[in-house]
Amino acid sequence: MRTGYSLEETRRFWRLHSAQWRDLDRSADPEGLTNVCFEGAPLWLNKFAARLQVRTFHRLLEHVDLGRSPRILDVGCGTGRWSRLLSERGARVTGIDLQPETLRANRTRLPGCRFIEMAADSMGFAASSFDLAVSVTVIQHIPDAAQDQALKEIRRVLVKDGTYLMMEGTRDRGPHMFGNSIAEWRRKAVENGFRVERVIPYDFAPVVYFLKGLAARRSSFHRAGDPPPEVEELVARSKPETQRKALAKRLYYLALHGATLASYPLEPAVMMAAPARLAYHAGFLLRAV
């Protein structure tokens, strides 16, 4: 039984998702985290996820020689968080994504970067066009059958010995989520023209994910093994609830908020002690060979 979207359905999901979030309140959420982390989740949860991403991104970037005015490709650039960070370091950044409204907003907010609507698995750039590529929770949203093609394309547009900074999910699977174990991501990287130079497992947050898992098991919307819902239905579900929440849901968010706050000081210790296989995400520094 089919449990995940096809490549075309996945592309349609992100275009509809972009339209839904075009009126995102940037005064409350300036980096658009509600669009690109946990879709539609409370901002305090998305800020926690973003903090872990930023910390890991910087740890990997410490091992990259950016040189002078490098050409950088931001694959699945979303709201342009990484494009902005890299352009501030003097890079010439090109961001690609499938969210047209988001890209239009990026062009206004970040005029020093170039943003193009383009799929990672079929890019229109010439070979060896970039010195560095980055992707943060992007390839995990490409169906399994097309992930290898996306990695091949990223390798093609990188110069030899170019660098690819990739951060992806290692445990989540769903209609538009196609995460792999750390070992599987390593295998895919090697088979598609990269050498693995560094791996950083991150995002353990055991209490947060325990509570989220309980909530998912109680939900009747979509369970593991079910056929995927219609794309439009899943997109609509990511919109924050505006009606008054039932008592049980309010108690759940109260507990989740507490677990999130506790995870800020706990996460560094968990990262040092927990087995890598328990991480929900991992960062990879890859070299084009």
Secondary structure, 3 states (H helix, E strand, C coil): CCCCCCHHHHHHHHHHHHHHCCCCCCCCCCCCHHHHCCCCCCHHHHHHHHHHHHHHHHHHHCCCCCCCCCEEEEECCCCCHHHHHHHCCCCEEEEEECCHHHHHHHHHHCCCCEEEECCCCCCCCCCCCEEEEEEECCHHHCCHHHHHHHHHHHHHHEEEEEEEEEEEECCCEECCEECCCHHHHHHHHHHCCEEEEEEEEECCCHHHHHHHHHHHHHCCCCCCCCCCCCHHHHHHHCCCCCCCCCHHHHHHHHHHHHHHHHHHHHHHHHHHHCCHHHCCEEEEEEEEC
